[in-house]
Amino acid sequence: MGKTILVIDDEDHICQILKEKFELLGHNVLTALEGAEGLLKTVEGKPDCVILDIYILKGEGGLSYIRKLRTYSHKNPQEQTRIRETPVVVLTGTGKTLEPLFESERISGFLEKPFDFGNLREKVEQALRIR
């Protein structure tokens, strides 16, 4: 049975392409166009991995999403830990300059845009194995 993947990207066509490709691999895919919507879907949809565009122009951005995710508070300690430890694979146009930040925020991996789907699939599968 496939895993649940959440794609957060302000470009809807990217969300739809990734949704289609990962669904063909047997996964359930949720999408969000900005960070606040993404956090709600993380809490409600319980994704096994998040694919996140770090630069979101409208709404809450990727860095804000990551920080809220990693400091999420819940009355149930197991639920809090599950949400905080959700693996995140970042899509970025400036990955190398943000690499130290990604390490401090426990990012599972990152890819520079434009990206190759095979490389993204590999990063996601690696993050899912860790989970």
N, C-alpha and C positions, 0 to 999 in steps of 0.2 A: 504494500500500500504506500502511496506517495506521501510526501510531507507537505506541510503548508508553508508557502513562501509569500511574503509581503513585499511588493515593489512600491517604493515611494519615489516618485519622480514628477516634476511639474510639467513634463512633456507627456501628454496623454498617449501619443502614438508609441512612445518607448514603453509605457506601462502595458499597452495592449499587445505589442510585439512580444515582450517578455512573458506576459500572461499566456499567450498562445504557445510559445515555444516550451515553457516549463509544463504546461498542461499536457502537451503531446508526450512529455516524458513521464506522465502519470502523477504530477503534483497538483495540489489545490493552490490556486494563486489568488491573492487579494491584492488590490491596488489602492493607492492613495496619492493625491496630487500635491500634498504638503505635509509638514511634520506633525501638526496638531491632529489632523485626520489619521495620520499614520500611527500616532501613539494610541488613539482610540481603537484602531484596528489591531494593534499589538495586544492590547489588554483584552479585547473581546474575541479576536480571532485566533489568538494563541499561535502565531506563526513559529515555525521551527527555525526560520532564517529570514532576515530582512535584507533586501537589496535597496540601497539608499543613494540617491543623487545628493551629493553634499551641498551643491549650490542650487537652491530653489528660490526663484525670483518672487513668486507670489505666495504669501502665507508664511508659515513657520519653516525655517531652513533646516538643513540636515544636521548641522552642528548642534542646534538647539534641541532637535529630536534626540540625538545621541545622549546629550547631557541629561535630559529628562528621563530617558530610558534607563540610564545607568544609576540614577538617583531615585527611581520610582519607589513610592511608599505605598504599602498595602497592609491591612491589619493581619492578613494571613502571611506569615513569614515564608512559607513555601511558594506562594503565589508571587510575592515580592521578589524572591530570588529567581524564580523562573523568568519573570519579565526582565529583570536587570541583566540576566545572563544570556538573553536572546542574541545569537550570533548576527553580526551585521557585516555585509560586504558593501563597500563604498564604491560608487562610480564618481569619478572626478576628472576635471581637466588639469588639475595641478597636484597630482598625487604625491610626487616626490617632496614638494615643499611642505606638505601636511603630514608626512610620514611620522614624525615624532608625536604629533597630536593623535594620530590613529593608534599608536602604541599605548599612549596614556589612557585612551578611551576604550581599549580592548576591542579594536576592530579586527574581525576575522580575516579580512583581506581587502584589497582595493585594486581597481582597474582604472586606467586612464581612458577617457572618452576621446575619440570613438573606440569602442571595444569590440573584440571578437567574441561571439556567443560561446564558442567552445571554451575560451579562457574563463568566461563568466561562469559557465556551467561547472567547470573544474573547481573554481573558488567556492561556489555554493555547495557542491558535493563535499568538499573538504570541511566546510563549516558544519554541514549536517552530520558528518561522521563524529565530529567533536561533541556535538550536542548529545 
